[in-house]
Amino acid sequence: MTTNYDKTLILVNLGGPRTSSEIEVFLKDLFSDPFVFDLPLPEFFRIRLARFIAKKRAPKVQRTYESMGFGGGSPLVEETEKQAKHLELILNGLSKEKWKVIVAMACGYPNIRESEFTNPNSNTIYLPLYPQFSRSTVLSTLSILEEKFGECPVGSGGFVPHFGMDTQFHQITANFIYEFFTNKLSRDQFLHYPEETPNCEWTDLDIVFSAHGVPMRLIHKGDRYMEEVEESVKGISDELRKFGYKGNIHITYQSKVGPAKWTEPSTIQKISELARNGKHIAVYPISFVSDHLETLEEIGEQFKELTWEAGGKSFVRIPAFGTYKPFLEFLAKRVLEADVSIDHCICEEKGGESLQHCRFKK
């Protein structure tokens, strides 16, 4: 991508509008994606419906973003750029080669479909920032790149697989949660660091691990997302017990859109239940690695208000990693290994289908 660097790492995230003027474009990209907006309809009709929904939802979404106080847009792109800057320093400290780390978004800008993002290979590596595999995230990203370059990136040497099943990820997450509750994190490194504190011992809290939900239609197609979320939480919970945590763990799903059946239990249902029973509640965003609309607004405001209304004793939002150094060091090591160990189609294994130009098809 540039002659000034030996290697380029591209951090891929879902995206978010940086300003209010980008909201409709972001929504069109989102709903036009067949792996995200998956409906049993002819493609020409699905696309028309996607564009109609994007246009109709734009004003409501705009009001939500305006209420967050980030200039009418989402902080996701800026937060991912912060992670890129820190990760670049780490990679250049670990490697003799010179690295450049940039960001690309599946929806909105900077758009992964633009010409500056070149084909995946051993010198141009793509890292999707999704801990768990889902058709709507990892498979969607791979499909975009396959359509652009004529081959699936998996096995090219230029793709870093998802990381939520890694035991080191579990250890780092548990340590992060422990450091949060024992006031060992640097507050100035986080976007809107939570001010709430539990009025009980953190080891006795009910911790809700809230993942972004997906339609059950995707699960029925072979998406292993729910299994991976459960495995991630199990590994993290085991590590938390080593820090003396004695409370109850819950897995839930948030951000449901539309009337179709989605992954359950919903975070709203679980928090309502816990609050009615007078519990002390903490929520951790298990499927996100940086704070944005779903963590700051949905978890930090809506779920907090719900807790108080239903009679909960306390509520704490645990932040996402952001630029937490142990997490970025973990990612850097996976980048240096790239995907040399992949020898089969992870799309079929984890998502239920291979892409058309899979190099592992027999």
C-alpha positions as CSV (number, residue, x, y, z in Angstrom):
1,M,0.0,0.0,0.0
2,T,3.0,2.3,0.5
3,T,6.7,2.1,-0.2
4,N,7.5,3.8,3.1
5,Y,6.7,0.7,5.1
6,D,7.5,-3.0,4.9
7,K,4.1,-4.1,6.2
8,T,0.6,-2.7,6.5
9,L,-2.0,-3.8,9.0
10,I,-5.6,-2.9,8.4
11,L,-7.9,-2.9,11.4
12,V,-11.4,-3.7,10.1
13,N,-14.5,-2.6,12.1
14,L,-18.2,-2.5,11.3
15,G,-18.1,1.3,11.1
16,G,-20.2,4.2,12.2
17,P,-21.1,7.7,10.8
18,R,-18.4,10.2,11.8
19,T,-20.9,13.0,11.2
20,S,-24.6,13.3,10.8
21,S,-24.1,13.7,7.0
22,E,-22.7,10.1,6.9
23,I,-25.6,8.4,8.7
24,E,-27.7,7.5,5.6
25,V,-24.6,6.2,3.8
26,F,-23.6,4.1,6.8
27,L,-27.1,2.6,7.1
28,K,-27.3,1.8,3.3
29,D,-24.0,0.0,3.5
30,L,-25.2,-1.9,6.6
31,F,-28.6,-3.0,5.3
32,S,-27.3,-3.7,1.8
33,D,-25.0,-6.4,3.1
34,P,-26.7,-9.8,2.5
35,F,-24.8,-11.3,5.5
36,V,-26.2,-8.6,7.8
37,F,-29.7,-7.9,6.3
38,D,-30.4,-11.6,5.5
39,L,-34.0,-12.1,4.3
40,P,-35.6,-14.9,2.2
41,L,-36.3,-12.5,-0.7
42,P,-35.1,-12.1,-4.3
43,E,-32.0,-10.0,-4.3
44,F,-33.4,-7.1,-6.3
45,F,-36.2,-6.8,-3.8
46,R,-34.0,-7.2,-0.8
47,I,-31.7,-4.4,-1.9
48,R,-34.7,-2.1,-2.6
49,L,-36.1,-2.8,0.8
50,A,-32.7,-2.3,2.4
51,R,-32.3,1.2,0.9
52,F,-35.9,2.1,1.9
53,I,-35.3,1.0,5.5
54,A,-32.0,2.9,5.6
55,K,-33.6,6.1,4.4
56,K,-36.6,5.7,6.8
57,R,-34.4,5.0,9.9
58,A,-31.9,7.8,9.2
59,P,-33.8,10.6,11.1
60,K,-34.3,8.4,14.2
61,V,-30.7,7.3,14.2
62,Q,-29.6,10.9,13.7
63,R,-31.4,11.9,16.9
64,T,-29.8,9.1,18.8
65,Y,-26.3,10.1,17.7
66,E,-27.0,13.8,18.4
67,S,-27.9,12.8,22.0
68,M,-24.5,11.2,22.5
69,G,-22.5,14.4,22.3
70,F,-20.0,13.4,19.6
71,G,-20.9,16.0,17.0
72,G,-23.8,14.1,15.6
73,G,-21.8,11.0,14.8
74,S,-20.3,7.9,16.3
75,P,-16.9,7.7,18.1
76,L,-16.2,4.2,16.7
77,V,-13.9,5.3,13.8
78,E,-11.9,7.7,16.0
79,E,-11.6,5.0,18.8
80,T,-10.4,2.5,16.2
81,E,-7.8,5.0,14.9
82,K,-6.5,5.4,18.5
83,Q,-6.1,1.6,18.7
84,A,-4.3,1.6,15.3
85,K,-1.8,4.3,16.5
86,H,-1.0,2.3,19.7
87,L,-0.8,-1.0,17.9
88,E,1.6,0.5,15.3
89,L,4.0,1.4,18.1
90,I,3.8,-2.0,19.6
91,L,4.4,-3.8,16.3
92,N,7.3,-1.6,15.5
93,G,8.8,-2.4,18.9
94,L,8.3,-6.2,18.4
95,S,9.4,-6.5,14.8
96,K,12.5,-5.5,12.8
97,E,10.2,-4.6,9.9
98,K,8.5,-1.2,9.7
99,W,4.8,-1.3,10.2
100,K,1.9,1.1,9.3
101,V,-1.5,0.5,10.9
102,I,-4.6,2.0,9.4
103,V,-8.4,1.4,9.7
104,A,-11.1,0.4,7.3
105,M,-14.8,0.2,7.9
106,A,-17.3,-2.3,6.4
107,C,-20.0,0.4,6.5
108,G,-19.4,4.1,6.1
109,Y,-15.9,5.6,5.9
110,P,-13.0,5.0,5.5
111,N,-14.7,2.3,3.4
112,I,-12.9,-1.0,2.9
113,R,-14.1,-1.1,-0.7
114,E,-11.9,1.9,-1.6
115,S,-8.8,1.4,-3.8
116,E,-6.3,2.3,-1.1
117,F,-7.0,-1.0,0.7
118,T,-5.1,-3.5,-1.5
119,N,-5.2,-7.3,-1.7
120,P,-4.4,-9.4,1.4
121,N,-0.9,-11.0,1.4
122,S,2.0,-11.4,3.8
123,N,2.7,-7.7,3.6
124,T,-0.8,-6.4,3.7
125,I,-2.7,-7.9,6.6
126,Y,-6.4,-7.6,7.6
127,L,-7.5,-7.9,11.2
128,P,-11.3,-7.8,11.8
129,L,-11.9,-6.5,15.4
130,Y,-14.6,-9.0,16.2
131,P,-13.7,-11.4,19.0
132,Q,-16.3,-14.0,18.0
133,F,-17.1,-15.3,14.5
134,S,-20.4,-14.4,13.0
135,R,-21.8,-14.4,9.5
136,S,-22.8,-10.8,10.1
137,T,-19.3,-9.7,11.0
138,V,-16.3,-11.9,10.0
139,L,-18.0,-13.7,7.1
140,S,-19.4,-10.4,5.9
141,T,-15.9,-8.8,5.9
142,L,-14.4,-11.8,4.1
143,S,-17.2,-11.6,1.5
144,I,-16.5,-8.0,0.8
145,L,-12.8,-8.7,0.3
146,E,-13.5,-11.7,-1.8
147,E,-15.8,-9.7,-4.1
148,K,-13.1,-7.0,-4.4
149,F,-10.1,-9.2,-5.0
150,G,-11.5,-12.5,-6.5
151,E,-10.4,-14.7,-3.6
152,C,-11.2,-15.3,0.0
153,P,-8.4,-13.9,2.2
154,V,-8.4,-16.9,4.6
155,G,-5.1,-18.7,4.0
156,S,-3.5,-15.9,2.0
157,G,-1.1,-14.9,4.7
158,G,-2.9,-11.6,5.0
159,F,-5.7,-12.4,7.4
160,V,-5.8,-12.6,11.2
161,P,-8.6,-14.9,12.4
162,H,-11.0,-14.0,15.2
163,F,-9.6,-14.3,18.7
164,G,-12.3,-14.7,21.3
165,M,-11.6,-18.4,21.8
166,D,-7.9,-17.8,22.7
167,T,-7.2,-18.6,26.4
168,Q,-4.9,-15.6,26.5
169,F,-7.8,-13.4,25.5
170,H,-9.8,-14.9,28.4
171,Q,-7.0,-14.1,30.8
172,I,-6.6,-10.6,29.5
173,T,-10.3,-9.9,29.7
174,A,-10.6,-11.2,33.3
175,N,-7.5,-9.1,34.3
176,F,-9.1,-6.1,32.7
177,I,-12.3,-6.5,34.6
178,Y,-10.3,-7.1,37.8
179,E,-8.3,-3.9,37.2
180,F,-11.4,-1.9,36.5
181,F,-13.0,-2.9,39.8
182,T,-9.8,-2.4,41.8
183,N,-9.2,1.1,40.2
184,K,-6.0,0.1,38.5
185,L,-6.9,1.3,35.0
186,S,-5.8,4.7,33.6
187,R,-9.1,6.6,33.3
188,D,-7.7,9.1,30.8
189,Q,-7.2,6.3,28.3
190,F,-10.9,5.6,28.0
191,L,-13.8,7.4,26.3
192,H,-16.4,8.4,29.0
193,Y,-14.9,6.3,31.8
194,P,-17.8,5.0,34.0
195,E,-18.4,7.1,37.1
196,E,-20.7,4.5,38.8
197,T,-19.2,2.2,41.4
198,P,-20.9,-0.8,43.0
199,N,-22.1,-0.4,46.5
200,C,-21.0,-3.9,47.4
201,E,-17.9,-6.0,47.0
202,W,-17.2,-6.4,43.2
203,T,-16.7,-10.2,43.8
204,D,-20.4,-10.5,44.7
205,L,-21.8,-8.6,41.7
206,D,-24.0,-10.3,39.0
207,I,-22.0,-9.7,35.9
208,V,-23.9,-9.6,32.6
209,F,-21.8,-10.4,29.6
210,S,-23.8,-8.6,26.8
211,A,-23.1,-9.5,23.2
212,H,-24.5,-7.9,20.1
213,G,-27.5,-10.1,19.1
214,V,-28.0,-11.6,15.7
215,P,-31.2,-13.0,14.0
216,M,-31.8,-16.7,14.7
217,R,-32.0,-17.1,10.9
218,L,-28.2,-16.7,10.9
219,I,-27.8,-19.3,13.6
220,H,-30.0,-21.8,11.7
221,K,-27.7,-21.3,8.7
222,G,-24.8,-22.7,10.7
223,D,-23.5,-19.5,12.4
224,R,-21.5,-20.7,15.5
225,Y,-21.7,-17.2,17.1
226,M,-23.7,-18.2,20.2
227,E,-21.4,-21.1,20.9
228,E,-18.4,-18.9,20.6
229,V,-19.9,-16.2,22.9
230,E,-20.6,-19.0,25.5
231,E,-17.0,-20.3,25.2
232,S,-15.5,-16.9,25.6
233,V,-17.6,-16.2,28.7
234,K,-16.8,-19.6,30.2
235,G,-13.0,-19.0,29.8
236,I,-13.2,-15.5,31.2
237,S,-15.4,-16.6,34.1
238,D,-12.9,-19.3,35.0
239,E,-10.2,-16.7,35.1
240,L,-12.3,-14.3,37.1
241,R,-12.8,-17.0,39.8
242,K,-9.0,-16.9,40.3
243,F,-9.3,-13.3,41.4
244,G,-11.8,-14.2,44.0
245,Y,-15.0,-13.5,42.1
246,K,-18.0,-15.4,43.6
247,G,-21.0,-13.8,41.9
248,N,-23.3,-15.1,39.2
249,I,-22.5,-14.8,35.4
250,H,-25.1,-14.2,32.8
251,I,-24.9,-14.3,29.0
252,T,-27.3,-12.0,27.1
253,Y,-27.8,-10.3,23.7
254,Q,-28.6,-6.7,22.9
255,S,-29.5,-4.4,20.0
256,K,-32.3,-6.4,18.5
257,V,-33.9,-4.7,15.4
258,G,-37.2,-5.7,13.8
259,P,-39.8,-8.3,14.6
260,A,-37.8,-11.5,13.7
261,K,-36.6,-13.8,16.4
262,W,-33.1,-13.0,17.6
263,T,-30.6,-14.6,20.0
264,E,-31.8,-14.8,23.6
265,P,-32.0,-14.0,26.4
266,S,-32.1,-10.3,25.7
267,T,-30.0,-8.1,27.9
268,I,-33.1,-6.0,28.6
269,Q,-35.0,-9.1,29.9
270,K,-32.1,-10.3,32.1
271,I,-31.4,-6.9,33.6
272,S,-35.1,-6.4,34.4
273,E,-35.2,-9.8,36.1
274,L,-32.0,-9.2,38.1
275,A,-33.1,-5.7,39.1
276,R,-36.5,-6.9,40.3
277,N,-34.7,-9.3,42.5
278,G,-32.7,-6.5,44.0
279,K,-29.3,-7.5,42.5
280,H,-26.1,-5.4,42.1
281,I,-25.5,-5.5,38.3
282,A,-22.4,-4.9,36.2
283,V,-22.5,-5.2,32.4
284,Y,-19.5,-6.1,30.2
285,P,-19.6,-5.8,26.4
286,I,-18.2,-9.2,25.4
287,S,-18.4,-8.8,21.6
288,F,-17.0,-5.2,21.4
289,V,-13.4,-4.0,21.8
290,S,-14.0,-0.3,21.7
291,D,-16.8,2.0,23.1
292,H,-19.4,3.4,20.8
293,L,-23.2,3.7,20.6
294,E,-24.1,0.2,21.9
295,T,-21.8,0.5,24.9
296,L,-22.1,4.2,25.8
297,E,-25.8,4.8,25.1
298,E,-27.5,1.4,25.2
299,I,-25.5,-0.1,28.1
300,G,-24.4,3.0,29.8
301,E,-27.7,4.9,29.7
302,Q,-30.7,2.7,28.7
303,F,-29.7,-0.3,30.8
304,K,-28.7,1.8,33.8
305,E,-32.1,3.6,33.7
306,L,-33.8,0.2,33.4
307,T,-31.9,-1.1,36.5
308,W,-33.0,1.8,38.7
309,E,-36.6,1.7,37.5
310,A,-36.9,-2.1,38.2
311,G,-35.4,-1.8,41.7
312,G,-31.8,-2.9,41.2
313,K,-29.4,-2.0,44.0
314,S,-26.5,-0.8,41.8
315,F,-25.4,-0.7,38.1
316,V,-22.0,-0.4,36.6
317,R,-21.0,-0.3,33.0
318,I,-17.6,-1.9,32.5
319,P,-15.8,-0.2,29.5
320,A,-14.5,-1.9,26.4
321,F,-10.8,-2.4,26.0
322,G,-10.0,0.7,23.9
323,T,-6.2,1.1,24.0
324,Y,-5.7,-1.3,27.0
325,K,-2.1,-2.2,26.4
326,P,-2.2,-6.0,27.2
327,F,-5.0,-6.4,24.8
328,L,-3.2,-4.6,22.0
329,E,0.0,-6.6,22.7
330,F,-2.1,-9.7,22.4
331,L,-3.4,-8.6,19.0
332,A,0.2,-7.7,17.9
333,K,1.4,-11.2,18.5
334,R,-1.5,-12.7,16.5
335,V,-0.7,-10.3,13.7
336,L,2.9,-11.4,13.6
337,E,1.6,-15.0,13.2
338,A,-1.0,-13.9,10.7
339,D,-3.0,-17.0,9.5
340,V,-0.1,-19.4,8.7
341,S,-1.8,-22.0,10.9
342,I,-5.1,-22.0,8.9
343,D,-5.4,-25.1,6.7
344,H,-9.2,-25.3,6.2
345,C,-12.3,-23.2,5.5
346,I,-13.2,-21.4,8.7
347,C,-16.2,-19.9,7.0
348,E,-17.8,-23.3,6.5
349,E,-16.8,-24.4,10.0
350,K,-17.9,-21.3,11.8
351,G,-20.5,-19.8,9.5
352,G,-22.1,-22.7,7.7
353,E,-20.9,-22.0,4.2
354,S,-17.8,-21.5,2.1
355,L,-17.4,-18.4,-0.1
356,Q,-17.2,-18.9,-3.8
357,H,-13.5,-18.4,-4.2
358,C,-12.3,-20.3,-1.1
359,R,-8.8,-21.7,-1.6
360,F,-9.7,-24.8,0.6
361,K,-12.6,-26.0,-1.6
362,K,-12.1,-29.5,-2.8
